[in-house]
Amino acid sequence: MKTARGAIELMRPGNAIAAGGLTFIGAFVAGGAGTPVLASLAVLATTFATSGGNAINDYFDREIDAINQPNRPIPRGAVPPNIALGFSVTLFIGAIALTLLLPLAAIVIAVINLIALVAYTELFKGLPGVGNALVAYLTGSTFLYGGAAVGGDLRTVLILFVLAAGATMAREIVKDVEDIEGDREEGLNTLPIAVGKRPALFVAAVFVGFAVAVSPAPYLLGTFGSTYLLVLAPTIAGLVAGMYRSFTDPTRGQSLLKASMFLAAIAFVIGRIAVVV
């Protein structure tokens, strides 16, 4: 029973379900609401893949987590490392099986994402900025995957991808600032370790500025109307506030940045609804 609870915790269900929600948003924004079966398969595949990624990340990070997050399931002994690895592989197999039922474009994105995920956990996580960029891509690509799964128009989804990737890149850098002591102990060379906390935060601020700059694009291109700009305002405010707060409180700052990314996704959904209605 303890192992089962620990395995569920490894999945980080809230995170995995949220990723599935982003895939659904991508499908909806791309105009795929008329293909619920394909959208559902994509959402479920994303949930499985994200759960597997979370589990395998904990497997590879078990020594670092013993310092940074000792209450995670593996460090505290709730799940043996070999069980965590096998559980992750099982989840990945489920995600692959579901993806094979989708259009070719979605399969291609899924293959690229799987390679990127494995590369992140085994090769690039501790390299300055590289691991952050891979996580940013993977987060943004959930929207593209959803749009491709339903054969929708990916132009607007691509803008959402860029916005989400920029915000996530900033958040990942801020998280590295937060975890700098444990990462240094483990011998990782994250961006804050390589260049210092404050310079790393300024790099994060550049990505936030980029995300803010690209966010009005659907309105400027005539894809969405003024309703989109109205609901986009909290996103921009959250991104700016989150980045500003990160200089004094990285934990709170990265939480605001994450929330702002989800607000951006909601803005795109409302923008799409306003056009359809």
Buried (B, 14 or more C-beta within 10 A) or exposed (E): EEBEEBBBBBBBBEBBBBBBBBBBBBBBBBBBBEBEEBBBBBBBBBBBBBBBBBBBBBBBBBEBBBBBBEEBBBBBEBBEEEBBBBBBEBBBEBBBEBBEBBBEBBBEBBEBBBEBBEBBBEEBBBBBBBBBBBBBBBBBBBBBBBBBBBBBEBEBBBBBBBBBBBBBBBBBBBBBBBBBEBBBEBEBEBBBBBBEBEEBBBBBBBBBBBBBEBBBBBBEEEBBEEBBBEBBEBBBBBBBBBBEBBBEEBEBBBBBBBBBBBBBBBBBBBBBBBBEE
